[in-house]
Amino acid sequence: MQDSSVPFAAPKAVLPRWAVGAERAGLALVALVTGLYVVELLYHGSLSVAYPYDLNYGEGYVLNDALRLVRGELPWTDVSQFPMVRSPYPPLFLLAAGALSLPDPSFFAPRLLSLGAALAIGIMLVGHARAESGSLGGWLAGGLWFGSTFVYQWAPLARVDMVGLALSLAAVVLLHRRVSTARLASAALLCSAALLTKQTLLAAPAAIVLLLALQHDRRAVGFGGGVFAIVGGATVALNMATGGQYAEHVWLGNAANPFRLDRALEMSALFLGINAIATAAAVWMVATQWRRFRPGLVGVYVALALVTTLAAGNVSSDVNYFLEPTVALALAAPFAWRAALRQGRRAGVLAWGLALVQLALLVHIPNGFMSQIPPGPAKGVTPVQEDVRVADRVAAIVREAGARALVEPAGIAVVAGAPVWIQPVDLQAEQQRGRWSSAALNDTIREHRWAVVVLTYKFLPADAMATLDEEYVLTDGLPSPNGFSYFVYRPRPIMSS
């Protein structure tokens, strides 16, 4: 499974003085820009990790599931009854995050895990690139990862993506230069752990099996069978323990969300627009390898990872669908860079310029230019003290209501010590599948079971939202600088006849 290319050795042609100067300046500028992106990510990431409340719709639900799991409560339950929460992820990240979050639940530990995994991914990409094409390749690969707006937005969130992706990438890097039975066994464990962290991380194991099969290596069966046995065994065990709910939540739940081609095209265009040069280089690298019928593992993985960009057509998708394609671009960059240098040093100077243009396309400024694309509440926003003050007020309202609070921003409920009763956006998908009815939720609203209802996105199903407007009154609208607005509803007084 060794890559077909050989280590690069720079041509010894004599350079004009301008080319020498351009080369040195290019290396310095690429290193400088990459370094600035790293500093920017660490600044934004450290403040985000320390922020005590939700920065993303799914964070609170991940934290809630993690805490339920480590307390011995399986979170994959029948959503037709309270808590009406779909738990879409396998248990590995949840177990780690939950264990580290006790006894005082907060976002700190899971966010730190995610940020640490993002840094580990960057280190692996830089190490891979340096081995392939020297220091400039390393700086360029690091710049593509650390400079990505999507990485900037997602790295410090309490979500499963970064940890799962780090495990997948470790398997690819491990097998890139040399394959052995021992390494295949280790890669199978890494890929299994990735799939038990986030079940959609199929590109790495699929690439390994495909390449082994193309090389008529019978170990493809052993590797694929090993991954299937580990992940399948865990799935069967958890499915039995939850009466079939685990598969409904984890494997069928996300697949049930509607797919929109227009959204897939719109999101893919967003990704391609700011990664135009890197994407062209990656496609060229993959095409070159396949044209010569000598694909390497990185080439196969890059091809599969880039295809996953189209999965952003899932209506519940976000920029996390671009993280694996971003890794693919960073993996491909050193191969394209090395090939350009082989064409001569003048071509190498042109490659320096293209590298700088690509890194410039990624530019973003904290709480400013390109840091919040596509726009949305708290997306890419570095929290400020006013965000804490506003969310503290909401948490105090929820804490006072306790179990009688129906809260959409789940993290506020968890931090305030209140139960998480609903997950509105996923309930809409479950409603479309016929697995959930809003009747029970509407009944609790009509009965004024909830002393307070707190919404942010207002993702309640339309009929539940209409019932809420009939039975409750909006008493507070609390806007926060990060883009969240908290809407607080209380029951209308019951009029005597």
N, C-alpha and C positions, 0 to 999 in steps of 0.2 A: 504494500500500500504506500510505497514511497513515491513522492512527487517526481514527475518526469524531468523536471528541470535540475540543473546542477548549480552549485553555489556560484554566485557572481564574482567575477574577477574584473576589475575595471580595466578598460583598454588603456594602453600606454601611449596613445597618441599625444603629441604636443599640443597644448591648448593655447589659443590666443590669450593675451592678458585680460581682455574683457570677459572671456568665458570663465577664467579662473576666479576673477572677482565676483562674477554673477553667481557662480557655484557656492562660494563661501558665504556670500550675502544671503543666498537662498536657504542654506542650511541654518544660518543664524535666525532668519525670519521665521522659518517653519518651527524651529525649536521655541522661539519666543512666543509665537501665537499659541502653540500647544500648551506651553507652560501657563499662559494667561487663562486658557480654558480650564485647566486643572484647578488653578486658584479660584476661579469663578465658581466652579462646581462645589469646591470645598466650602467656600463662603456661604453660598446658597444652601448647600446640604446641611451644614452645621446648624444654621438657624432653623431650618425646616425640621430637623431631627428633634430639636428642643421644643418646638411648638406643641402645646399640649392637646390640640384638638384636630379635627378633620381638615385635611388639605385636598382630599380626593373622595369622591363618592364611595368607593369600595373599601377605603382604609378601615373605617369603623367596623364594617362587617367582618373583615379579616381578623381584626383584633378580637372581636366578640367570639368568633368561631374558635380562635386559638385558646382563649380563656375557657370556653366551654369544654374543649377537648382535654386540656390538662387537668381540669377539675373532674374528669371522668364522665362527662356528658357528651355523647356523640352528637355532633351538630346537624347531621343529615337526617332530618325528620320530616314527617308528613306536613306539607305547607298548608293543607286545608285547615289546620288547627294552629292556634298560637303556640309558639312563635312562628309567624308566617315569614320565614327567612330561608331563602335558597342558599345553600353553602356550596359554592361551585368549585372548590379546590381540594386536592388530595391532602393528606395529613402532614407531610414532612415539615414544611415551613411552619405550619400551624403549631406543631408540637414544639419546635425550637422557639418560636416567638412567644408562645404561651408560657413556656417554662421560664424564659428570661424576663417575662413581664410580671410575674408574681413576686411578692404578695401585693404590690401596689400597682394596679394596672395602669399602663400608659403606653403611648406610642413610641417611647424612646427606644426600647430594645428592638422591635421589628423594623423601625426605620434605620437604626444603626446597622442591622444585619443587611438590609437592602443597599445602603450606601457603601458598606464594606464590600459587598459582592460586586457593585459597579466598579469600585477601584480595583478589585481583583481581576475583573474582566479586562480593564485597561492595561494592567500589568502583563497579563497573558498575551494580549494583542501586541504590545510593544516588544515583548521578548520574542514572539514568533516573527515579527517583522524584522527585527535586528538580525536574527539568524538567517533570514532570507536575503536581505538587501542592505544591511549596514545601518548606521545610525540615522540617516535621513529617513529610511523606510520605517524605522521605529518611531521617530517623531511624527511622521505622517499618519501612521496607523493610530497612534495615540490621539492625534488631533481629530481624526474622523470620529473616534468614540467620545472622547471627553468634550469635543466641541459640538456634538450633536445637541440640538435643542431638546430632542425627545429624551435623551439620556439625562439632560439637565432637569427636565420636568419630573422624570420618573424615579431617578436614583434614590432620592431621600424619602420615598413614600413607603408606607407599611403595606407593601404588596409583594406577591410571591415571585414576580417576573425575574428580578435581578438574580436572586439566588438560584432559581432553576436554570437560567441562561448561563450562569457561571459554571454550573455542573456540566451542562451540555458542551460548552466551549472547551472545558478541561478534557473531555473525552476526545474531541477532534484534535486538539493540540497534542495529546498523548500519542495518538496513532499517526500523526501526519508524516513524520520522518521514518519511523520504524514500527513494524507490526510484529508482535509475538503473541504467543498464546497467553502469557501472563498479562501483557498490556491489553489484549482483547478482554480478558476477564475483568480487569480494572475499569476499562471503558464501559463494559456492560453494567457494572455497578454504578458508575457515574450517570449513565443514561437512564438507568432505572430510578435513581434518586431524583434526577431532573423530572421525569414523568410523574413521580410521586410528589413533586413540588408543584408542577403545573403540567396538566395532562396534554397540552397541545404542543409540547416541545418535541416534535417527532422528527424534525429535520436531521438532527445529528445521528440518531440510531438508523434512520432510513438511509442516510448517506453511507454509513459504514457497511450496512448490509448490501446495498446496491453495488458499491465498489468491490467488495469481496466477491459478489456474484459475477460481476463483469470480468474479474480476474480468475474465475472458476476455482475460487478458494472455498473449500467445503466448510471452513470455519464460519462462513456466513450463517449456516444453520445453527451452529452452537451459540454464536453471539446473539442472533435474533431470538433463539429459543430461550436463552438465559434471561434476556430482557423481558420477554413475554411471561416467563415463569414468575419472575419477581413481581412485576407490576400486576400481572393477572392474578397471582396468588393473593396479593394484598387486596386487590379489588374484590375478589370472591369472599375473602374473610370479612371485609368491611360491609359488603353487600348483605351477607348473611346476618351480621350483627345488627344491621339497621333495617331488616325486613325488606330489602330491595331498594331502599331510599338512596343509598350511596351512589349507585349507578344512575339513578334518576337525576340527582343533583350534579354529579361531577362529569359524567360522560354524556348524558343526554340533555342536561339543562342548557348549557351554552349552545349546543347544536340546535336547540329549539328556537333560538332567537332569530328573528327575520333577517334575511340577507338582502341588501339593496345594491344593485350593480352601480347605480349612480354614486352612492357613497364610496364604494370600492374605488371607482375611478377618481373621484374627488380627492380621497385620502392618498391614493397612490401618486397622483399628480403633485400633491404637497410634498411627499417624501422625495420624489424624483427631482422636484424643482430645486431643492436646497442641497441635493447630492448628485447633481447632474454629471459632473466630471468623474466622481468616484464610481457612480453606477455604470457609466460608459466603460471605464477601465475594468470593472468587474465582469461585465458582459463580454468584453473583448477577451479577457483572460480565460473565461469558461469556454467561449467559442473556439479559441485557439487550442486549448487542451483537447476538446472533443474532436476537432478537425484532424488532429494528429492521432486520434484514438488512444491517447495516453492520459486520461484524466487522473488527477490526484485526488485525495480525499478532500482537500480544501476546495478544489474546483467543483466537485459534486455537492458538497455541503453548501457552497455559495449559491449554486444554482437553485437548490431546494429552498434555502432561506429567503432568497429574493422573491420566489413565487409566493411565499407566505404573506407578502405585502397585500395581496388581493384579499386576504382574510379580513382586512379592515372594513369590508362591506358589512360585517356583522353590526347590527344597529347598536349594540352595546359596546362596540369597540372604542378604543382610545389610542393614544400614541404608543402604548405598550406593544401594539402590534408591529411597530417599526423597530423594536430593539434588536431582534434577531437579524433582520436585514441590515441594520447598521453594523453589527458584528461581521456580517458577510463582507461588507464593503471594506472594513478595516483589515480583514484577512486577505482579501484579494489585492489590496493596494501594493504591497511589496513586490508581488509577482509582476504587476504591470510596470512598476517603477524600474525593476531590474531589467525587464525587456526593453524599456525605452533607453536605458543606458547602454545596452548592447548595440544599439543602432549607431552609437558614436557619441562623443562628449557634447557635440552641439545639440543633438536630440535630448541629451540629458539636461542641458540648460533649459530647453523648452519644457521638459517635465517638471523642473523646479518651479517654473512660472505657473504651470497648470496646478501644481500642488498648492501653491499659495492662493490662487484664485478659488480653488475648492474650499480651502479652509476659511477664506474670506466670506464665501457664501453661507457659512454656518454661523456667522457672527450674531450674537445676541447680548443684550445688556440686562442685568438684573432689574426686574420690575419695569422693563422698558422694551426697546426694539427687539422683536422676534422672540422674546422669552415666553410668550403666551400664545403660540400657534399650535393648532387652531384655538381661538379664544374660548375661555370658559372660566367659571368661578374658581379661584385659587390655582388655576393651571399655571405653573411656572412662577408663581408669585412668592417672593421671599417675605415671610411673615414679619410684621412690625408689632410694636407694643399695643397699638390700637386694636389689632386683630385679637390679641389675647383679652383685652378689656371687654370687647363686645361679646366674644364667646363665653367669657366668665359669667356675664349676665344671663346668657341663655342657659348655661350649666346650672346656675343657681335656681332658675325657674324649674328645670327638669329635676334637680335634686329635691326640691320642695314637694313636687308631685310624686316622686318615687315610682312605684309600679303602675301608677295611674297616668303616666306620661307616655304618649305615643310619639316617637321621635324618629324623624327621617335621617338626620345626621347621626349615624349610629355611634360614632366615637364620643360624641357629647354624652349620650346615654351611658356608655360604658364608664367614662371618666366620672360621671355624676353618680354612679352606682345604681342606675336604673336598668331594667331589662330592655333588650332590643326585641321589639314585637313584630316589626315588618321590614321587608326589603322591597320597596315599591317598584323599582324598575324591573326586577326579575319577576315580580308577581304579575306584571302585565304580560310577559312572555308566557308564564304558566297559565294565565287566563286564556290566552289564544290557543294553547294546546289542550284546553279543557281539563287541566289538572287542578285548577284552582278557581274558586268562585268568590267574588267579592261580597257575597251575601252576609257571611258571618262578620266581616269587617264593617259593613254598613250597619248591621244590627248594633254593634258596640258603639258606633258613633251616634245612632239614634237614641240609644239608651243612656247616652252621656257617661259611658264607662270611663272616659278619659278626662281627667281634670285639666289637662293641657295637651295640645297637639302642636308639635314643632316641625315645620317643614323648611327645606332649603330649595331643592330643585322642583318641588311639587310634582313628583313622579307618581303620585297616587293614581290608580285607574280613574278614568273620567267619571264613572258613576259614584265612586267613593269620594272624589273631590266635590262632586255636586252635593252629595249628602252632607259633607263637612260644611259647605257653605250655607246649607239650610239650617243645620243644627248648632253650628258654632259661629263665633264672631272673631274676626281678626283684631286682636287687642294690641299687638306690638309688631312693628316691622323694624328689624335691627340690621342696618347695612354695615358691612365690614369692609375695610380697605382692600382685603384680598379678593373681593368680588362676591363673597357669599352674602346673601341676605337671609336672615332668619325670620320666619313668619310664625308668630305665636298665636294660636287660636284657643279660645276658652268657650265652654258651653253657653249657649244663649239661655237667658232666664226662662223657665217654663211658665207660660202665661196661664193664670187660673181662669176657668170659664165663668 
